[in-house]
Amino acid sequence: MTSAAVRPPATATPYRWRWPALVALLLAEAMNLLDATIVQVAAPAVHADLGGPVSDVQWFSTAYTLPFAVLLITGGRLGDIAGRRRLFVLGVALFTVASAACALAPSPALLIAFRAVQGAAAAVIVPQTIGLIRAMFTGDEMSRALGSIGPVMGLAAVCGPILGGVLTHADLFGSSWRAAFLVNVPLAVVVLALSPKLLENRAPRRPTLAWTGTALAATGTGLLVYPLIGTDLTELPPHSWALLVSGLLVLAAFTLHQRRATAPLLEPTLFTHRGFLPALATSTTFFAVTNGLLTVVVLQLQLAAGKGVLAAGLSLTPWSAGLAVSSWLSGRHGARRRMMPYGLALVATGLTAAAAGYALTAPDRAPWPLLPALALVGLGAGLFTPAFFTLALEPLRPQEVGSAAGALNAVQQLGATLGVATLGRVYLDGSAEAACAAAMALTALCWATSRRM
């Protein structure tokens, strides 16, 4: 096994095993994103097999993304303290065990619990990637290594929904939806086999773990999300409203705590940047739209139109292809501020087309405009995302970038959780066109917050 070491200076001989180690890091990143998207297509089949309330379909995704969102920044701090390679290996091992447990789950409750463990493990793995790359690469090679993350993530986003449909439909050895979780196991084995090539790295000055900030963030987001799952949003009971208000108050307390804490979860100077809070709000609303819409499309195709998981997965191909094409174009020509409103305009146009298609088509039939509508949403998302992250991180000082990137990723996962909860519930309580209308309202809010960045 490679001995623990600190990052070599720029003039030293390049680390020998840096490229095999990069493969391990990229595979782990892809594995986590794959697991976040692959279940969206398989979820109705899981529900049909295991039973339980229909709201469990939302929890199959939410149980993963919620702990992932809440624990991302803490996972990064743990790597600073205990060593990034050590935390990376522990996270991958836990993720592998949790994936196998999900595949063997005999009930919806146990599956949801194992999904939460997966999300927590992912929150330990993902924050270590950039730090480990910086430890093993220097100069132009480091830029190329960091630049490889985007294409790999794009490929995982393209493959996730399609692979979920293909594996569930194939029913290999009678595994049905369980194969969607088992696919993680061989990938994780490869990552663990390559992990001894990683160079150990930790913060030069050991930071303090911000337990109070973590607890406030976890409590606030939990109180905010829980009442939205499995509840009629048009008739929220008094206790649900109480939980929602409590969640907002706890998150407000978290913000105040971060401004005054001696060991904050986030760099305090981030809040001095005028565009940072609008960037957090923009990230939350945008990923609520995209992830929530994916859930609505899959539910409509399988529950109402009676399509199989393969058809539902393949129906998302225009979305994935549009995302891949526009992300490539955006990266090739440089992510610029003006691409953000163009991207949101395409997303809004696609949502309008999808809503019209649902309104003009019988509920038990797939709407004919859905495929081009999804392509437009994918194209818009691919234009918006690179420009957004570039603009959000560009004005920050070097010591703020890591904390800000963790926060943006965290609210991205929180937005995904809220989107699945709210848009999925609007669909279950009303119709697909009502869910598209709610998504358009969120897109308008995203446009308003992005203008303040």
Secondary structure, DSSP 8 states (H G I E B T S, - for coil): ---------TTS---TTHHHHHHHHHHHHHHHHHHHHHHHHHHHHHHHHH---TTHHHHHHHHHHHHHHHHHHHHHHHHHHH-HHHHHHHHHHHHHHHHHHHHH--SHHHHHHHHHHHHHHHHHHTTHHHHHHHHH--HHHHHHHHHTHHHHHHHHHHHHHHHHHHHHHHTGGG-GGGHHHHTHHHHHHHHHHHGGGS-----SS-----HHHHHHHHHHHHHHHGGGTTS-GGG--HHHHHHHHHHHHHHHHHHHHHHH-SS-SS-GGGGGSTTHHHHHHHHHHHHHHHHHHHHHHHHIIIIIS---HHHHHHHTHHHHHHHHHHHHHHHHH---TTHHHHHHHHHHHHHHHHHHHHHHS-TTS--TTHHHHHHHHHHHHHHHHHHHHHHHHTTS-HHHHHHHHHHHHHHHHHHHHHHHHHHHHHHHHS-HHHHHHHHHHHHHHHHHHHTT-
